[in-house]
Amino acid sequence: MDVDTVQFVDSVASSPTVRLDLNNEAPWGCTGVDFSPPQLKTAFSSTLLVDGERLTAAAYANRTLTLSLELIAGQDASATAMQALWRELDRPTNVIRYQPDGMPSPVFFRTIRSSDTRVREYPGGGSTALRTLEVQVRAESCAVGLRVDLPQVVVSNDPTASTWLNSNPFMEVDASGWTGTGGTIARSTAQSHEGAASLLLTPGGVASQVDVRSDLAPVTAGQQYRVAAWLRSTVARSISTNINWYDASSVYLSTSTTTASYSAGVWTPAELTATAPVGATQARAFPAVLGTTPPAGHTVYVDEARLYRVATAMESGGMCFDVTAVQGDVETPLFVRVAGEDVTTTPGKWTFGLGRRQTMISVRRRGTPAQAPGVFAAESLNRDADTSVVTGVVGAHGGSVLRTSFATLGLVIRYGPSSWPTAASVDLRGTYRMLVRCRKSVAGDVIRMRAVWSQDSTVVYGDLVTLPSDNVWRWIDLGLVQIPMGYDPATDGLSAAPLPATGPVFDTAIERVSGSGTLDSDSIAFVPADDRMLGVVWPTSGLPTAFVVDSAASGVYGVGASGEVRSARVETTGLPPMVSPGVTNRVWFLADVGSEFATGDDAAGYARITPYYWPRYLHVRPVAS
């Protein structure tokens, strides 16, 4: 006969080690359980000036599990069984697995040391003892389900990036997904821009064109696509980067191309953005194309070769990722595993004074993410004093920036939209941290900037921020802004119907206090700051295979290739991300918002992230969740 599973086990796992089975009829039987949901603890504020009270805070309390047990065994066996129970209850922490008969999956209660047990003896049984026990076990507020591992997502530092369309961009294991023409290709560990390997293209010395190309990837006519890679040429020469377009029958249509000069022995970024022509449904990325019959000695290493659609609005893969269909009843900590080399530097590539990266992780758990403020390209804004659009700028998102020359002295408006956002929406409401991605042309120039927000007759001036003394790309934090400004009723009176909000106009005032250079402004980001936001300062260098943001413990640790915990100096501030069922959870990941890492923010950079979580339940787990 099938029975409910009630067991002390060693871990939350699909096949844990059973420490004590409390319903196996040998000798324990479980006659009843009380796993009632935990109490919701609340805090209210009130005044005698109005009726009622206002809820200011709420959180679930720890719970008490009640087990009604029956123990039938010989006297010695009964005493041994009870001793086993006492030992399980006395553990500082423990786990109870509970799975009612007919339920497809168990839940697990993480318990703490408990001693509240009532034992009733039934004399007269001779050598067989009959005892009933009422055991109360203290436990954390929610039961948890089995760990849910989400697919790895690659989060680009470029907000226009989307999910990569080609396979095997890193060539760490082999050269699958790539084909060479006019020469040979092979995975090589002689050079690498990231990881331990790259792809080596060796000309045959005969063909007029030598290239490496990806497998076909799906595209949509009229949309923009970008191929991005890192190239290292053995000799100084020109190299082209192409996208070839094909129709649904894989018939070649046309080629988009760009050509650049490459120095010998230096890793250099290659990038091409092009629009898929009419009739195109497929494309190949050509990160490296060598013309004019290159000799065999003109070898080229290729690494981090990616083809992706250029997003017109922020979406998963561009400075953020989405977590949907979260299982469970209530919010749960999101664990974020980040590839170690994506946020720190391996010892073999570390140089003195490189500094430490600082990452900003934020989450928004309401509304439609695409309707919320995101990242704005500076060149799309209105230009004011001494500011103009400049194209073809290396390191900029999309290659275009606003350049300010400072012919007009003083702290004056340099750029901003005529109206932002253009339409009122409930998704605009919130508090945001405003960051501007910019770069000085002269490191020693002293340049200051501030945000200026205005709507109707209200003007709010942000704090003055002095830019770091370097000339690399940096995200500059200009502080918090609230939308809408001033008092926000949020809903229409007592109807509970949300009111749409409109954003104020934002402008950026900039002055050059001293110096003679210019300032390039690339992008303006509005990062949600009214839910949970975490700052992480990573180690300078190290050997962890990955770092894990442990949102349950509000800490970050490093792990090695075998999963072992490694020593790592990681500092955090703020609140780590949580995810909730029933909504789209958008998690922002800005890899480097600090002022310390020597090379600044890399627009071509990315972070390989594997999110996972344990769903939390108030009682038992339904089939669908």
N, C-alpha and C positions, 0 to 999 in steps of 0.2 A: 504494500500500500504506500502510495506517495505521501510524503509528509512535508511540512514546512521546514526549511533550512534555518536553523538558529545555531550559529557556531562562533566561537572565538577563533580568529585566524591571524596570521602573522602580518598580512598586508592587504591593501586594496588591489586585488589582481584577479584575473580570470580563473587562475588555478592556484590559489594561495595554499600554504601549509596550514592544516587544521590543527589548532592547539587543543581545542576542547569542543566536542559535539554535544549540544544540549538537547537534542531531540532525536537520538538514535535508538531509543528504547533499550540501550545496553550501556549503562543502566539509567540514563537520563531520559525523561520525557518532558516535553514542554506543553503544558495544558492551556497556556494563554500568554499573550503579550500585550502590553500597553505601550505603543510607540506613538502616542499622540503628538501632534506638531508642537514645536516649542512656543513659549510665550513671546509675544512681540512686546518688548520693552519700549516705552514711549516717554517722551518729555514734552510738556506743554507749557506755554506761557499764557498768562491771562492778566486782565486788568478789570477793575470794576466799572470802567467807563463804557464797556461794551459787553454784550452777552457772549457766552461761549469761551472757548479756549483755542489757541492756535498750536498745532503740532509743530514742534521745532526740531525734533530728532526722533529716530526710531531704529531699533536694531533687535534682531532675534537673540534671546537669551540661550544659554546652555539648556539642555533638556535632561530629563530623567527617564530612562528606559526601565520598565517594570517587567520582569520575567517571572511567570508562575511555573515552577518546576516540580516534578515528581521524581523521586529517587527510590528505586526498589532494587535491593541487592543484599548480599550477605553483609554482616556487620563490618568486617574488615574491608570488603570491596566498597561498601557505602562510605566508610571513613576516608578511603583513598580517593574516591570520586569527589567528595566534598573538599578534600585538601587540594585537589587539582583546580576546583572552582575558586577556592580562596586565593590561590596563586595567580590565577588569571585576573581576579578582581583587584589584586594588590599591585599589578603592574602599573608603572607611572602612566603609560599610555597603552592602548590596546585597540583591537578592531573586532566588531561583531558583524558577521555577514548574515543578512536576513533575506530570504527569498520564499515568499508564500507559494504553496503548491499551485501550479498553473501560471505563475508569472515567469516571463522568459528571461529576465535578468535580475540579479540581486542588487540590493543596496547595502552600503557599508556604513556603520556608525563608528566614528572615531571616539573612543571612550577614554576617560581618565580614572585615576585610582578611586575605588569605591569600596564601601564597607557596610552599607545599609542593607542587611539581609535578615529576614525572619525565618527561623527553622521550626517546623512543627513535627514533633515525634509522635508516632503511633505505636505504643507498646503492645506486646502480646504476639508479635510475629515470630517469636522464637529466633532461629538463626538468621532469618531474613528480616531485614530492617526496611520499614516504610517511613519515608520522610517527605514532607512537602516544604518547598522553600519559596519565599517571596523575595526576589532579588531586585534591588534598585541600583541601576548603573548610571553614573553620570556620563554624559556624552556632549560632544560639540552640538551646536544648534541644528545643523542639517546633516542628513545622510548624504553620502556621495555615491555616484555610480562609477563605473569603470572609466579609465582615462580615455579621452577623445583626442586623437591625434589628427590635426588638420594638415592638408597638403602644404608643402613648403611654398612660400611666396617670395619672389625677389622684389624688394622694394627699392626702386631707383631714387637717386637724389634729384632726378629731373621730374618736376610735377607733370610734364606732358607725356611721360612714359606710361606704357600699359603692359599687359602680360606679354612676355617674349613669345614669338611665333616659331622660332627655330629651336631645334634640339641641340644639346651638347655644346653650349657656348664656351665652356672652360677647358675642354679637352683633357681633363684630369685623368681619365681612365683609358680612353682610346680616341680615335679620330672619326668615330661613327657620326653620320649626319653631314659629313663634308666630303667633297670630291675635288680632286686636283686635275687640271688640264694643262698640257704642255710641260708637265713635270710631275713630281711626286709629292705627296703629303704624308706626314707621319706625326704621331705624338712624340714630343721631345721634352726631356727634363733638363736640357742644357740651359734653357732660358724660360722664365715665366714672369708675367706681370702680377699675377695672383696665384696662389696655390703653389703646386710643384711642377706643373707642366704647361706646355703650350703646343700649338700646331706648327710644324716646320714645313714651309713650302720651298722645294728645291727645283729650280728650272732644269729642263733637260738639255738646254743649250741649242735647241733646234727650232722650236716653235716660235712664231712671231709674238704670240701672247701666251702668258703663263698666269694662271689664276687659281684661287681656291673659292669654291662656291658651296652654298648650303643646299640641303634638300628643298623641294618646293614647299611653300607655306601659303595658307589661304589669305587672300586680300580682298578688299572691296573697292571697286572703281570709284574714283573721286575723293578717296580718303588719303591722308598723308601717312607715309611710313618712313621709318628711320633705321638705317644700319649704323651701328656703332661698334668699334673694336679698338684694340691696342695693337700697334704694329712695331716691330723692331727689325730694321733692315741691316744686313751685314755691311752693306756699302751705302754711301750717300747716293740717292737716286729719287726719281719721281715714281709715285705709286698711285694708282687710281682705286677708288672705291665705287662699286656699281650696285644697282638693283636692276635685275632683268625681270620684265613683266611677261606673263603668259595668260592665255585664255583657258577656258574650262577643259579644253582638249589638250592642254599643255603645249599649244602652239606659241612659239615666240612672237611677241608683239613689238617690244621696244626696250631700250636701255636708258636708265638715268645714271649719270656719272659725275664724279668730281675727282680732281687730281691735285695732289699736294707733294711738296718736296720733303724728303725724310733724311735726317742725318744718320750717319752710321753708328750702330751700337747704342741707340737711345730709344726707349719705349716712348711712342708718340701716339696720341689719340687720332683715330680716323672716324669721320662721321659724314653721312649723307642723308638729307631729308628730301623726299620726292613724293609727288602725287601719283597714285595709281591711275593709269590712263583708262579711257573707255574700253570696255570689254575685258579688262584684266580681272582675273579671279585667283591668280596664283603669282608668286614671286620667288626669286632666289636672291639671297644676299651674297655679294662678292666683296668681302672685306679687303682683299688685296688682289689687284690686277697689275701685272708687269708687262709692258709693251716693248717694242723695238728689239725683239729676239734677245732676251736677257741671257747672259752666260750662266753656267752652272754655279758660279760663285756668288751670284746675286740672290742669296737665300733670304727669306723673310720669315720671322716668327709672328704668329697670330694668336691673340689671347682675348678672352672676354668678348667674343664676336656675337652680336645680338641684332635681331630684326624685330621691330615692334611698330604697332600703329601709334601715331602721334595723337594723344587724347586731346579733345577740345575742352574738356572739363576734367577735374581731378577724378580718378578712378583707381581701383585697387591695382597696385603696382607702381604708382607714381607718388612717392612720399607718403603713402598710406596703404593699408590693406583692410578688407572688410571681413568680418566674422558674422556669418548668418546661420540660421537654423540651430541656435544654441539649445542643447538639451537641458532638461532639469526644470525646476519650479521657480528658482530665484537666481539672482546674480551670482557669479562665481569668479574666482581669480583666474585671469588669463596668464599662462606661462608663455614666455617668449624666448625661444632658443635662437641665438644669433651666431652665425659663423664667426669664429674668432678673428680671422684675418680681415673681416669686413669692418671691424671697429677698432682694431689695434694693429700693431705691426709685428711680424715675426722677427726674431732676433737677427736672422740673416739679412733682413732688409732694413734694419733699424740703424739710424744715424743719430749722433749726439745732438740734442736740442730739438728733436722732432716734436716733442710735446704730446699731450693727451687729447683725444677726441672727447667731446661732450655731446651727448645725444638727448633729444627731447622726445618723449613718448606721451601721447595724449589720446584720449578716447572720447567719442561722442556716441551716445546711445539713444538717440531719439530722432524722429522725423526722417526725411529723405536726404541722405548725405550729399547728393548731387545738387540740392537746392541751397545748401549752406554756403557761406563764404569759404573760399578756398585759397588758391594762389592766382595772382594776377600778373601777367606779363607787363613789365614796366613800359615797353614800347607801345602798349595799347592805351596808355593813359594820356591825358592832356599835358602838353608841355608848357611850362611857364618860363621863368627867367633863365636865360643862358643854357637851355636844355634842348637837345635834339636827338633824333634816332640815329644810331650807328649800327650797321650790319656787319656780319663777318667777324664777330668778336669771339676769340677762342675762350672756351670755358663758360660761356653764357648759355642759358637754357634757350635753345633754338638759334643762338648766334647773334641775336639783336639785343641792344641795350639802349637806355637813355643816358647820354653823356652830358654832364654839367661842367661848364668851363669857368664859372665864377667871375665873369666880367662885371656882373653886378655884385657889389660887396654887401655883406650883412646876411642875417638869418632871414631869408625870404623863401616863399613858396617856389619850388622848382618843378613839381609835377603833381598830378592828382586827377581823378575822374571828374567829369562834369556832374554826374549823378551816380551814386553807387549805394546799394544795388538798384537797378532800374525798376524792379517790381517788388511790392510788399509781399511778405511771406511769413508764415509762422516759423519757417526753418531758419530765418535770419536771426531770430531772437537768441541772445546769449552773450557771454563774455568771451573775448578773444584776445590772444596775445599777438601783437602785430610785429612782424619781422621783415626787414628789407635785406635782400641779397645784393651786395655791392662790392666794389673794389676801387681803391685809390690807384692812380697812376704813379704817384710818388709816395714811397713809404713814409717819409719824414713829414709830409704835410699834416697839419692839424685841421681836421674837419669834424664838424658837429652837425647832428641832425635831430629833428623832433617830429612827432606826428601832430597834426592839427586836424581836429574833428569839428565839423560845424553842421548845424541843422536849424533852419528858421533863424531865431535870434540867439541861439546857444552856440558858443565856441568853447572847445576844450583843448588845452595845450598839453601835450605830453612832456615828459622830462627830457632835458637836453642830454644827448648821448654822444660821447667822443669816440670816434672810430679808432681801432687798434693801430699801432704804429707799424704797419706793413702794407704790402700791396698785393695781397691775395684775396680771393673771393671769401667773404664772410657774411653770415647771417647776423644782422644787427637787430637786437631786441629793443623795440621802441615802447614797450609797456602794454598795459591792458586797455581795452576799449569795450564799452557795453553797447549793445544794440537791443532796443532803442536807448538813446540817451535819456537820462532823467527817470522819473517814476514810470514803471511799467505795470499796468494792471494785469497783464498776461491773458486774462479771460474777460468776456463780456459780462460784467456784473456777476450775478449769482447763477448764470446759465451754465457755467463750466465750459462754454464754447471758446476755444482759443481765438485771440485776435491776431491778425497779421501785423507784422512790424516792418518798418522801412529803415534802411540804414542811413546814417548821416554821410555827408561828403567827407572823404578823407584826403588830406593833402600832406605833402612832405616838405618841411622847411629845412634847408641845408645851408650851412655857411662854411667857407674856408677861412679859418682864423689866421693861418700862416701857410706859406708855400706857394707853389706855382703850377701844380698839377691839376688834373681833372678827376671827376668821380663818375664811374659807370654804375648805374643801377639796373639790375636785371629782373628781379621778381619781388613781389610783396605777398607775404603769406599771412593768413589769419587763422591761427591755430586755436581750436576750442580749449577754453581754460576754465569752464564752469562745471566740469565733471571730475575727471581725474587726470592729473598731469605729473609725469615723473622725469626728473633730470638724472642722467647717468654719466659719470666721468670714468672712462675706461682706463686700463693700464697703458703705460707708454709702449711696452712690448711684452710679449709673453708667448707661451706655448699652448694655451688652451685651444682645443679643437673648436670649442664653442663657449659662449657665455649664456647663462640662463637667468632671465629676469623672473625671480620667484615671487609672484604677486601675492601669494598666501602669507609669506613671511616678510614681505617688503624688503627683499635683499636681492643681490646679484652675485652669482658664483661662477667660476670657470670649471669646465670639465675637459678631460682628456679624451683620446680616441676610444678608450675602453669604457668611458662613462665615469671614470674616477674624478673626484673633486680635486681641483688643483688650487694652490694658493694664488690669489689674484687681488691686487689692490683696486677695488672698485668702490666709488663713492656715489651715493644716491641722495636725492632730496625730492620731497613731494609724495604723491600717492601713485602706486602702480596700477596698471589697467585692470578693470573688471569688465566682464561681458554679461549680457542679460538675454534671456530667451524672449522670443517674440518680436525682436527688433533687429535692424541692421546696425551692427557695432562697427563703426569706422575707427580704426586705430591709426593715428599719425605716427610716423617714424622719421624724424629729421636727424640724419646721421651725425652732423657736426654743426652745432650752433654756438660753439665756444670760440674763444679768441686765442687759444693756446696752440693748437695743432699747426705746425709750421706751414704746411701747404694749403691750409684753409679748406673750404668746402669744394669737393670735386663734383662737378655736374654730371660726369660720366660714372660716378661711383654708385654703389648699390649695397644692400645688405640682404643676405640670404637668411630668411626667417622661417622657423618652424613653430607655429603656435599650437598650444594644446591646453586642455583644461579637464577638470573633473566636474561633471554636472552635480548639482546639489538639489536634494529633494527634502520636502517637509515630511513625507511619509514613505510611500513605496514608489517604484518606478513604473509608469505605464509603458505599454508596448511601443508606442510611437516616439517616446522621448526618454 
